Amino acid sequence: MSQRALTLGHSPDPDDAFMFYGLAKELIPTHGFHFQHVLQDIQTLNERATRGELDISAISIHAYAYVSEQYALLPSGASMGDGYGPMLVAKQKLTKDEIARKKIAVPGTMTSAFLALQLWLNQTRNAERGTPHSALRAPHLNYAVVPFDQIFRTVRDGQADVGLIIHEGQLTYQNEGLVVCEDLGSWWGRENGGLPLPLGGNVIHKRFDPTTRKIISDILTASIRYSLDHRVEAVQHALQFARDMGRDLADKFVGMYVNHWTLDYGEKGRESIRRFLGQAYERGLIPHRQDLEFVTE
């Protein structure tokens, strides 16, 4: 019997590779579905989601504000910064006021890291309802969009003064001779009663009927659970995507972003998204207030 093919977009990173180990190696039942893994950086996946191109995709929570009419959030697959998260790094320690006047290398304007940066700097703008993300630009921020894996080099070479780093750079920045000016995940937790910073999630296109969405959602959750239950093998699989990291560091990174939050946001995780996007709306950083739509039973 032929299988129904689905496109599944995610980053070529250890945490996503770990999460989808069970699917990639066909170690869990897929109930007649075949998953075609599409590996691209998160900014590209965000942009593709605005066009509704992939069936299922990892996206930034920031990007959800621009794709919620086409996609529903899956209850599993979250990347949450629980007391840690994207970092601002530089050659020397800089204050918030100094950073606000510096040139910042950022990994993409639709990333949650970029939205957190704007909230941290108290940025505001007037985003009218229906405004596409491509038409929005932070008005008082000097930044350059750089592929996330080139941000260290951009700062070292003096093409930017500060780097906004995501992924494993949060564990390897010291190897680059850089220092942390602010950890935005830590800042978010201090300002919001210990809530984690919502960074990424998985979404499914609404062209699928609710019953099908739930079946697919359960398959993805089963893959995450399988990896957590077979951690040694799943980390070994993820190592092929671990840039400049040995096994121990890769295992640590995976543990930061694939954990109990990833199996289910829970009410605390959902509240963190409401607050994150709610604050963004109140400051005019996204064009409309979000009603979160999750795939449920």
C-alpha positions in Angstrom: 0.0 0.0 0.0 1.4 3.4 -1.0 2.2 5.9 1.7 1.0 9.5 1.9 4.0 11.8 1.6 4.4 14.8 3.9 7.0 17.5 3.9 8.6 18.1 7.3 10.8 21.2 7.6 13.4 21.5 10.4 16.8 23.0 11.1 20.0 21.0 10.4 20.9 21.2 14.1 21.5 18.7 16.9 18.3 19.4 18.8 16.0 19.0 15.7 17.9 15.9 14.5 17.5 14.4 18.0 13.8 15.2 18.1 13.1 13.5 14.7 15.5 10.6 15.2 12.6 8.1 15.5 11.1 9.4 12.2 14.3 9.7 10.3 15.3 6.1 11.1 11.7 4.7 10.8 11.7 3.4 14.3 8.1 4.4 15.1 4.8 3.6 13.5 3.8 6.3 10.9 0.3 5.1 10.2 0.6 5.3 6.4 2.5 8.5 6.2 6.0 9.0 4.8 7.9 12.1 6.0 10.2 13.9 3.6 12.7 15.8 5.8 13.5 19.3 4.5 16.6 20.7 6.3 16.9 24.5 6.1 17.9 27.3 8.5 15.1 28.7 10.7 14.9 32.0 8.9 14.3 30.2 5.6 11.7 27.9 7.2 9.9 31.0 8.6 9.8 32.6 5.2 8.5 29.4 3.6 5.8 29.2 6.2 4.5 32.6 5.2 3.9 31.1 1.7 2.4 27.9 3.1 4.8 25.7 1.3 5.5 22.9 3.8 3.0 20.5 5.3 4.7 20.5 8.7 7.5 22.8 9.8 9.6 24.0 12.7 9.2 27.8 12.9 10.1 30.6 15.3 7.3 31.6 17.7 7.7 35.1 16.3 6.9 33.9 12.9 3.7 32.3 14.1 2.2 35.8 14.2 2.5 35.9 10.4 1.4 32.3 9.6 -1.4 31.6 12.1 -4.1 31.8 9.4 -2.5 29.0 7.5 -0.9 26.9 10.2 -1.9 25.5 13.6 0.6 24.9 16.4 1.4 21.3 17.4 1.4 20.6 21.1 4.9 19.1 20.9 8.1 20.2 19.4 8.7 23.4 21.5 12.1 24.9 22.0 11.9 26.9 25.2 14.6 28.9 26.9 14.1 28.0 30.5 16.4 30.6 32.2 18.6 30.8 29.1 18.3 31.6 25.5 19.7 33.7 22.7 22.7 35.8 23.7 24.1 39.1 22.7 27.9 38.8 22.5 30.7 41.2 21.7 34.5 41.5 22.0 34.0 43.4 25.2 31.2 43.8 27.7 28.6 46.4 26.6 25.7 48.0 28.4 22.1 48.0 27.0 22.5 51.7 26.1 25.7 51.0 24.3 24.2 48.0 22.4 21.3 50.1 21.3 23.7 52.4 19.4 25.9 49.6 18.0 25.5 47.5 14.8 24.1 44.1 15.6 24.4 41.0 13.5 21.1 39.1 13.8 20.1 35.6 12.5 16.9 36.8 10.8 14.1 39.3 11.5 11.4 36.6 11.9 13.4 34.7 14.6 12.2 34.8 18.2 15.6 36.0 19.1 15.1 39.2 17.1 11.7 39.8 18.7 13.2 39.3 22.2 16.0 41.7 21.3 13.4 44.4 20.3 11.4 43.8 23.5 14.7 44.0 25.6 15.6 47.3 23.9 12.0 48.6 24.4 11.5 49.1 20.7 8.2 50.2 19.4 6.7 50.8 16.0 3.3 51.0 14.4 2.5 47.7 12.6 -0.9 48.1 10.9 -3.2 45.1 10.7 -2.4 43.1 7.6 1.1 44.4 7.2 3.3 41.7 5.8 6.5 41.0 7.8 8.6 41.9 4.8 7.4 45.4 5.1 8.3 45.9 8.7 11.6 47.1 9.9 12.7 48.0 13.4 13.0 51.9 13.1 15.7 52.7 15.6 17.9 49.6 15.4 21.1 49.3 13.4 21.3 45.6 12.4 22.4 43.4 9.6 20.9 40.0 8.9 23.6 37.3 8.8 23.3 33.5 8.6 23.4 32.3 12.1 26.6 30.3 11.6 28.4 33.3 10.3 27.6 35.7 13.2 30.8 35.0 15.1 33.0 35.7 12.1 31.0 38.9 11.4 31.7 40.2 14.9 35.3 39.0 14.9 36.0 40.8 11.6 34.4 44.0 12.8 31.6 44.0 10.4 29.2 44.2 13.4 29.8 45.3 17.0 27.4 42.8 18.6 26.2 39.4 17.6 22.8 37.9 18.5 23.5 34.2 18.7 21.2 31.2 18.7 21.7 27.4 18.5 24.9 25.9 19.8 26.7 29.3 19.7 25.2 29.8 23.2 27.7 27.1 24.4 30.7 27.9 22.1 31.0 31.7 22.1 34.0 31.7 24.5 36.0 29.7 22.0 35.6 32.8 19.7 37.0 35.2 22.2 33.7 36.8 22.9 31.8 37.8 26.0 28.1 37.8 26.9 26.5 41.2 27.2 23.0 39.8 27.9 21.3 36.4 27.9 17.8 37.2 26.6 16.3 34.0 28.0 17.5 34.9 31.5 16.2 38.4 31.1 12.8 37.2 30.0 12.5 34.9 33.0 13.4 37.7 35.4 10.8 40.0 33.9 8.0 37.5 33.5 7.8 35.5 36.8 10.1 32.7 35.7 8.3 31.9 32.5 10.5 30.3 29.8 11.2 32.3 26.6 9.3 30.7 23.8 11.7 30.3 20.8 10.4 27.7 18.4 7.6 25.3 17.7 6.2 22.9 15.1 3.2 23.8 13.0 1.0 21.9 10.6 -0.9 23.3 7.6 -4.6 23.8 8.1 -5.3 22.2 4.7 -5.4 18.9 6.7 -8.6 18.1 8.4 -8.6 18.1 12.3 -8.6 14.3 12.5 -5.6 14.0 10.2 -3.8 16.8 12.1 -4.2 14.9 15.3 -2.8 11.7 13.8 0.2 13.5 12.5 0.7 15.4 15.8 0.7 12.1 17.7 3.3 10.6 15.3 5.7 13.6 15.9 5.2 13.4 19.6 6.0 9.7 19.5 9.3 10.5 17.7 10.3 13.0 20.5 9.4 10.5 23.2 11.3 7.7 21.5 14.4 9.9 21.3 14.1 10.9 25.0 13.7 7.2 25.9 16.7 6.2 23.7 18.9 9.2 24.4 22.3 7.6 23.7 21.4 6.4 20.2 19.5 9.7 19.4 22.4 11.9 20.5 24.8 9.7 18.4 22.5 10.4 15.4 22.4 14.1 16.2 26.2 14.4 16.3 26.4 14.6 12.5 24.7 18.0 12.8 26.8 19.2 15.7 29.1 22.0 14.4 32.2 22.4 16.5 30.8 20.3 19.3 31.9 17.0 20.8 29.5 14.4 22.2 29.3 15.9 25.7 28.6 19.4 24.5 26.1 18.2 21.9 24.3 16.2 24.6 24.2 19.3 26.8 22.8 21.4 24.0 20.1 18.8 23.2 19.1 18.7 26.8 18.6 22.5 26.8 16.0 22.4 24.0 14.6 18.9 23.9 13.0 18.2 27.3 9.6 18.1 29.0 8.7 21.4 27.3 9.2 19.7 24.0 6.7 16.9 24.7 4.0 19.4 25.6 4.0 23.1 26.2 1.6 22.7 29.1 -0.3 25.8 30.4 2.8 27.5 31.5 4.4 27.2 28.1 1.2 28.4 26.4 1.1 31.4 28.7 4.7 32.2 27.8 3.7 32.4 24.1 0.6 34.5 24.9 2.7 36.9 26.9 5.6 37.0 24.4 3.4 37.8 21.4 1.0 39.9 23.5 3.9 42.3 24.5 5.0 42.4 20.9 1.5 43.4 19.8 1.2 46.1 22.5 4.4 47.6 21.3 3.4 47.5 17.6 6.0 44.9 16.7 3.5 42.5 15.2 0.3 43.6 13.4 -2.4 41.8 15.3 -3.1 40.1 18.6 -2.7 36.3 18.4 -5.3 33.7 19.5 -3.2 30.5 19.8 -4.6 27.6 17.9 -3.2 24.2 18.9 -3.9 20.8 17.5 -5.9 19.0 20.2 -7.9 15.9 20.6 
